[in-house]
Amino acid sequence: MKAIRILLALGGLAALGFGVSLFLDYALPLRPDVFKTLVWLVGAPVFHDAVIAPVVGVGGLLLSRVVPVVWKAPVMAGTVLTAVLGILAFPLLWRTYGTAPEPGLHDGNTWRGLLVTLAVVWALVVLTGVVRTIAGGGGKNRRPSRTASDSVRKDLRGA
């Protein structure tokens, strides 16, 4: 296992070195757009770690405490799909030609397409939640499902 980790680390370092060499080919000699690129390369991870990750963490924590058990899986799936669709649509929402031109990509209304897709996702979330609520009796009298950690605790107690 240690040899596999070393090989993976060496492969990752080689890819990192290749990426640095490509960036240096782009960046040298220095021009104004190079500084914009550096701000983007440094700013995106900082923005993610300082803003996006805490908001998602707090939102997930609040959802886990508010949403009933039978609704948790559909709501989590809908939330993840909403985030992924938002990330995919972001370049075109930010500016009209935010991606490389592809036939038909820039012909449509990106906002409308995103909103229709999100409406379908959340309609399916509601439908799934309602079906699970009806099938599971609302989740009030149901015992929580056993998890692997419950089994481990039971084994450790010797029961």
MIDOSE-1310 file (N, C-alpha, C; in nm, 2 decimals, decimal comma, always signed):
residues 159
mkai	+0,08/-0,12/+0,00/+0,00/+0,00/+0,00/+0,09/+0,13/+0,00; +0,20/+0,12/+0,07/+0,29/+0,24/+0,08/+0,35/+0,27/-0,06; +0,38/+0,16/-0,13/+0,44/+0,18/-0,27/+0,33/+0,25/-0,36; +0,21/+0,21/-0,35/+0,10/+0,27/-0,43/+0,09/+0,42/-0,40
rill	+0,09/+0,45/-0,27/+0,08/+0,59/-0,23/+0,20/+0,67/-0,28; +0,32/+0,62/-0,28/+0,43/+0,69/-0,33/+0,42/+0,71/-0,48; +0,38/+0,61/-0,55/+0,36/+0,62/-0,70/+0,25/+0,73/-0,73; +0,14/+0,73/-0,65/+0,04/+0,83/-0,67/+0,09/+0,97/-0,64
algg	+0,17/+0,98/-0,54/+0,23/+1,11/-0,50/+0,32/+1,16/-0,61; +0,40/+1,07/-0,66/+0,50/+1,11/-0,77/+0,42/+1,15/-0,89; +0,32/+1,08/-0,93/+0,24/+1,11/-1,04/+0,17/+1,25/-1,02; +0,12/+1,28/-0,90/+0,06/+1,41/-0,87/+0,16/+1,52/-0,88
laal	+0,28/+1,50/-0,83/+0,39/+1,60/-0,83/+0,43/+1,62/-0,98; +0,44/+1,52/-1,06/+0,47/+1,53/-1,20/+0,36/+1,62/-1,27; +0,24/+1,59/-1,25/+0,13/+1,67/-1,31/+0,14/+1,82/-1,26; +0,17/+1,84/-1,13/+0,18/+1,97/-1,08/+0,29/+2,05/-1,15
gfgv	+0,41/+1,98/-1,16/+0,52/+2,04/-1,23/+0,49/+2,08/-1,38; +0,41/+1,99/-1,44/+0,37/+2,01/-1,58/+0,28/+2,14/-1,59; +0,19/+2,14/-1,49/+0,10/+2,26/-1,49/+0,17/+2,39/-1,46; +0,27/+2,39/-1,37/+0,35/+2,51/-1,34/+0,43/+2,55/-1,47
slfl	+0,48/+2,45/-1,54/+0,56/+2,48/-1,66/+0,47/+2,55/-1,77; +0,34/+2,49/-1,78/+0,25/+2,55/-1,87/+0,21/+2,70/-1,83; +0,19/+2,72/-1,70/+0,16/+2,85/-1,66/+0,27/+2,95/-1,68; +0,40/+2,90/-1,66/+0,51/+2,99/-1,68/+0,52/+3,03/-1,83
dyal	+0,49/+2,93/-1,92/+0,49/+2,96/-2,06/+0,39/+3,07/-2,09; +0,28/+3,06/-2,03/+0,17/+3,16/-2,05/+0,21/+3,30/-1,99; +0,27/+3,29/-1,86/+0,28/+3,41/-1,78/+0,40/+3,50/-1,82; +0,50/+3,43/-1,88/+0,63/+3,51/-1,91/+0,63/+3,55/-2,05
plrp	+0,66/+3,67/-2,09/+0,69/+3,78/-2,00/+0,56/+3,83/-1,94; +0,58/+3,90/-1,83/+0,46/+3,95/-1,75/+0,38/+4,05/-1,83; +0,25/+4,04/-1,82/+0,15/+4,13/-1,89/+0,04/+4,16/-1,79; -0,05/+4,25/-1,81/-0,16/+4,28/-1,71/-0,25/+4,17/-1,70
dvfk	-0,28/+4,09/-1,80/-0,37/+3,98/-1,79/-0,32/+3,87/-1,70; -0,19/+3,86/-1,69/-0,13/+3,76/-1,60/-0,16/+3,78/-1,45; -0,17/+3,91/-1,41/-0,20/+3,94/-1,28/-0,35/+3,91/-1,25; -0,44/+3,93/-1,35/-0,58/+3,89/-1,34/-0,59/+3,74/-1,32
tlvw	-0,51/+3,67/-1,39/-0,51/+3,52/-1,38/-0,46/+3,48/-1,24; -0,36/+3,54/-1,19/-0,31/+3,51/-1,06/-0,41/+3,54/-0,95; -0,48/+3,65/-0,97/-0,59/+3,68/-0,87/-0,70/+3,57/-0,88; -0,73/+3,53/-1,00/-0,83/+3,42/-1,01/-0,78/+3,29/-0,95
lvga	-0,66/+3,25/-0,98/-0,60/+3,13/-0,93/-0,59/+3,13/-0,78; -0,56/+3,24/-0,72/-0,55/+3,25/-0,57/-0,68/+3,28/-0,51; -0,76/+3,37/-0,57/-0,89/+3,41/-0,51/-0,99/+3,31/-0,51; -1,00/+3,22/-0,61/-1,11/+3,12/-0,61/-1,10/+3,03/-0,49
pvfh	-0,98/+2,97/-0,46/-0,97/+2,88/-0,34/-1,00/+2,95/-0,21; -0,95/+3,08/-0,20/-0,97/+3,16/-0,08/-1,12/+3,19/-0,06; -1,19/+3,23/-0,17/-1,33/+3,25/-0,17/-1,41/+3,13/-0,13; -1,37/+3,02/-0,19/-1,43/+2,89/-0,15/-1,42/+2,86/-0,01
davi	-1,30/+2,86/+0,04/-1,27/+2,83/+0,18/-1,33/+2,93/+0,28; -1,33/+3,05/+0,25/-1,38/+3,15/+0,34/-1,53/+3,18/+0,34; -1,59/+3,16/+0,22/-1,73/+3,19/+0,21/-1,82/+3,07/+0,17; -1,79/+3,00/+0,06/-1,87/+2,89/+0,01/-1,88/+2,78/+0,11
apvv	-1,77/+2,72/+0,15/-1,76/+2,61/+0,24/-1,84/+2,63/+0,37; -1,81/+2,74/+0,44/-1,89/+2,77/+0,57/-2,04/+2,78/+0,54; -2,08/+2,85/+0,44/-2,22/+2,86/+0,41/-2,29/+2,72/+0,38; -2,22/+2,64/+0,30/-2,27/+2,51/+0,27/-2,27/+2,42/+0,40
gvgg	-2,17/+2,43/+0,48/-2,17/+2,36/+0,61/-2,28/+2,39/+0,70; -2,30/+2,52/+0,72/-2,41/+2,57/+0,81/-2,54/+2,54/+0,75; -2,56/+2,55/+0,62/-2,68/+2,52/+0,56/-2,72/+2,37/+0,57; -2,62/+2,28/+0,55/-2,64/+2,14/+0,57/-2,67/+2,10/+0,71
llls	-2,61/+2,17/+0,81/-2,64/+2,14/+0,95/-2,78/+2,19/+0,98; -2,82/+2,30/+0,93/-2,96/+2,35/+0,96/-3,06/+2,26/+0,89; -3,03/+2,22/+0,77/-3,13/+2,13/+0,70/-3,14/+1,99/+0,77; -3,03/+1,94/+0,82/-3,03/+1,81/+0,89/-3,11/+1,82/+1,02
rvvp	-3,12/+1,94/+1,08/-3,20/+1,95/+1,20/-3,35/+1,98/+1,18; -3,38/+2,04/+1,06/-3,51/+2,08/+1,03/-3,59/+1,98/+0,95; -3,53/+1,91/+0,86/-3,60/+1,83/+0,76/-3,63/+1,69/+0,83; -3,75/+1,64/+0,81/-3,78/+1,51/+0,87/-3,70/+1,40/+0,80
vvwk	-3,69/+1,28/+0,87/-3,60/+1,18/+0,83/-3,63/+1,13/+0,69; -3,76/+1,11/+0,65/-3,79/+1,06/+0,52/-3,76/+1,16/+0,41; -3,75/+1,29/+0,45/-3,72/+1,39/+0,35/-3,57/+1,42/+0,33; -3,49/+1,37/+0,42/-3,35/+1,40/+0,42/-3,28/+1,36/+0,29
apvm	-3,29/+1,24/+0,24/-3,22/+1,20/+0,12/-3,27/+1,28/+0,00; -3,40/+1,29/-0,03/-3,44/+1,37/-0,14/-3,39/+1,52/-0,14; -3,40/+1,58/-0,02/-3,35/+1,72/+0,00/-3,20/+1,73/-0,02; -3,13/+1,63/+0,03/-2,98/+1,64/+0,01/-2,95/+1,62/-0,14
agtv	-3,02/+1,53/-0,21/-2,99/+1,51/-0,35/-3,03/+1,64/-0,43; -3,14/+1,70/-0,40/-3,18/+1,82/-0,46/-3,08/+1,93/-0,44; -3,03/+1,94/-0,32/-2,93/+2,05/-0,29/-2,80/+2,03/-0,36; -2,76/+1,90/-0,37/-2,63/+1,88/-0,44/-2,65/+1,90/-0,59
ltav	-2,77/+1,86/-0,65/-2,79/+1,89/-0,79/-2,80/+2,04/-0,82; -2,86/+2,11/-0,73/-2,87/+2,26/-0,74/-2,73/+2,32/-0,75; -2,65/+2,28/-0,66/-2,51/+2,33/-0,65/-2,44/+2,29/-0,78; -2,45/+2,17/-0,83/-2,38/+2,13/-0,95/-2,43/+2,20/-1,07
lgil	-2,56/+2,22/-1,08/-2,61/+2,29/-1,19/-2,57/+2,44/-1,19; -2,57/+2,50/-1,07/-2,52/+2,63/-1,06/-2,38/+2,65/-1,10; -2,29/+2,56/-1,06/-2,15/+2,56/-1,10/-2,14/+2,55/-1,25; -2,21/+2,46/-1,31/-2,20/+2,44/-1,45/-2,25/+2,56/-1,53
afpl	-2,36/+2,63/-1,48/-2,41/+2,75/-1,55/-2,34/+2,88/-1,52; -2,26/+2,88/-1,41/-2,20/+3,00/-1,37/-2,12/+3,08/-1,48; -2,04/+3,01/-1,56/-1,96/+3,09/-1,66/-2,05/+3,16/-1,76; -2,16/+3,10/-1,79/-2,25/+3,16/-1,89/-2,34/+3,26/-1,82
lwrt	-2,37/+3,25/-1,69/-2,45/+3,35/-1,62/-2,36/+3,47/-1,59; -2,24/+3,45/-1,57/-2,15/+3,56/-1,53/-2,12/+3,66/-1,65; -2,10/+3,60/-1,77/-2,09/+3,68/-1,89/-2,13/+3,59/-2,01; -2,18/+3,66/-2,11/-2,25/+3,59/-2,22/-2,16/+3,48/-2,28
ygta	-2,04/+3,52/-2,31/-1,95/+3,42/-2,38/-1,84/+3,37/-2,28; -1,89/+3,32/-2,17/-1,79/+3,28/-2,07/-1,72/+3,15/-2,09; -1,77/+3,07/-2,20/-1,71/+2,95/-2,23/-1,67/+2,95/-2,38; -1,60/+2,85/-2,42/-1,56/+2,84/-2,56/-1,69/+2,82/-2,64
pepg	-1,70/+2,88/-2,76/-1,83/+2,87/-2,83/-1,85/+2,73/-2,88; -1,97/+2,68/-2,86/-2,02/+2,55/-2,91/-2,15/+2,58/-2,98; -2,17/+2,50/-3,09/-2,30/+2,52/-3,16/-2,42/+2,50/-3,07; -2,51/+2,60/-3,06/-2,63/+2,59/-2,98/-2,62/+2,63/-2,84
lhdg	-2,49/+2,64/-2,78/-2,48/+2,67/-2,64/-2,52/+2,81/-2,61; -2,48/+2,91/-2,69/-2,51/+3,05/-2,66/-2,64/+3,09/-2,72; -2,71/+3,00/-2,79/-2,84/+3,04/-2,86/-2,95/+3,06/-2,76; -2,95/+2,98/-2,65/-3,06/+2,98/-2,55/-3,04/+3,08/-2,44
ntwr	-3,15/+3,09/-2,36/-3,15/+3,18/-2,25/-3,10/+3,10/-2,13; -2,98/+3,13/-2,08/-2,92/+3,05/-1,97/-3,00/+3,05/-1,84; -3,04/+3,17/-1,81/-3,12/+3,19/-1,69/-3,25/+3,10/-1,69; -3,32/+3,11/-1,80/-3,44/+3,03/-1,82/-3,41/+2,88/-1,81
gllv	-3,31/+2,84/-1,88/-3,27/+2,70/-1,88/-3,24/+2,65/-1,74; -3,16/+2,73/-1,67/-3,13/+2,69/-1,53/-3,25/+2,68/-1,44; -3,33/+2,78/-1,45/-3,45/+2,79/-1,36/-3,55/+2,67/-1,39; -3,57/+2,64/-1,52/-3,65/+2,53/-1,56/-3,60/+2,40/-1,51
tlav	-3,47/+2,38/-1,52/-3,40/+2,26/-1,47/-3,41/+2,25/-1,32; -3,39/+2,35/-1,25/-3,40/+2,35/-1,11/-3,55/+2,33/-1,06; -3,64/+2,38/-1,14/-3,79/+2,35/-1,11/-3,82/+2,20/-1,12; -3,76/+2,14/-1,22/-3,78/+2,00/-1,24/-3,72/+1,92/-1,13
vwal	-3,59/+1,95/-1,09/-3,52/+1,89/-0,99/-3,60/+1,90/-0,86; -3,65/+2,01/-0,82/-3,72/+2,03/-0,69/-3,86/+1,97/-0,70; -3,92/+1,97/-0,81/-4,05/+1,90/-0,83/-4,03/+1,75/-0,80; -3,92/+1,69/-0,85/-3,89/+1,55/-0,82/-3,86/+1,53/-0,67
vvlt	-3,79/+1,63/-0,61/-3,76/+1,62/-0,47/-3,89/+1,61/-0,39; -3,98/+1,70/-0,42/-4,11/+1,71/-0,35/-4,19/+1,58/-0,37; -4,19/+1,53/-0,50/-4,26/+1,41/-0,53/-4,20/+1,29/-0,46; -4,07/+1,28/-0,45/-4,01/+1,17/-0,38/-4,03/+1,18/-0,23
gvvr	-4,03/+1,30/-0,18/-4,05/+1,32/-0,04/-4,19/+1,28/+0,00; -4,29/+1,32/-0,08/-4,43/+1,29/-0,05/-4,45/+1,14/-0,06; -4,40/+1,07/-0,17/-4,41/+0,93/-0,18/-4,35/+0,86/-0,06; -4,23/+0,90/-0,02/-4,16/+0,84/+0,10/-4,24/+0,86/+0,23
tiag	-4,30/+0,98/+0,24/-4,38/+1,00/+0,36/-4,51/+0,91/+0,36; -4,57/+0,90/+0,25/-4,69/+0,81/+0,24/-4,65/+0,67/+0,26; -4,55/+0,62/+0,20/-4,51/+0,48/+0,21/-4,45/+0,45/+0,35; -4,39/+0,55/+0,41/-4,33/+0,52/+0,54/-4,41/+0,56/+0,66
gggk	-4,53/+0,61/+0,64/-4,62/+0,65/+0,75/-4,58/+0,78/+0,81; -4,51/+0,86/+0,74/-4,47/+0,99/+0,79/-4,34/+0,99/+0,88; -4,29/+0,88/+0,91/-4,16/+0,87/+0,98/-4,18/+0,89/+1,13; -4,30/+0,90/+1,18/-4,32/+0,93/+1,32/-4,29/+0,81/+1,41
nrrp	-4,35/+0,70/+1,37/-4,34/+0,57/+1,45/-4,22/+0,48/+1,40; -4,15/+0,53/+1,30/-4,04/+0,44/+1,25/-3,92/+0,45/+1,34; -3,86/+0,34/+1,36/-3,73/+0,34/+1,43/-3,62/+0,38/+1,33; -3,52/+0,45/+1,38/-3,42/+0,49/+1,29/-3,34/+0,36/+1,24
srta	-3,30/+0,36/+1,12/-3,23/+0,25/+1,06/-3,10/+0,23/+1,14; -3,06/+0,10/+1,15/-2,93/+0,07/+1,22/-2,82/+0,11/+1,12; -2,72/+0,17/+1,18/-2,60/+0,20/+1,10/-2,49/+0,11/+1,14; -2,38/+0,11/+1,07/-2,26/+0,03/+1,10/-2,21/+0,07/+1,23
sdsv	-2,21/+0,20/+1,27/-2,16/+0,24/+1,40/-2,24/+0,18/+1,51; -2,37/+0,17/+1,49/-2,45/+0,11/+1,60/-2,41/-0,04/+1,62; -2,38/-0,11/+1,51/-2,34/-0,25/+1,52/-2,21/-0,26/+1,59; -2,12/-0,17/+1,56/-1,99/-0,17/+1,63/-2,00/-0,14/+1,78
rkdl	-2,08/-0,05/+1,81/-2,10/-0,02/+1,95/-2,16/-0,14/+2,03; -2,26/-0,20/+1,96/-2,32/-0,32/+2,03/-2,21/-0,43/+2,04; -2,13/-0,45/+1,94/-2,02/-0,55/+1,96/-1,92/-0,52/+2,06; -1,89/-0,39/+2,08/-1,79/-0,35/+2,18/-1,85/-0,36/+2,32
rga	-1,98/-0,35/+2,34/-2,04/-0,37/+2,47/-2,05/-0,51/+2,50; -2,04/-0,60/+2,40/-2,05/-0,74/+2,43/-2,20/-0,79/+2,43; -2,29/-0,71/+2,38/-2,43/-0,75/+2,38/-2,46/-0,84/+2,26
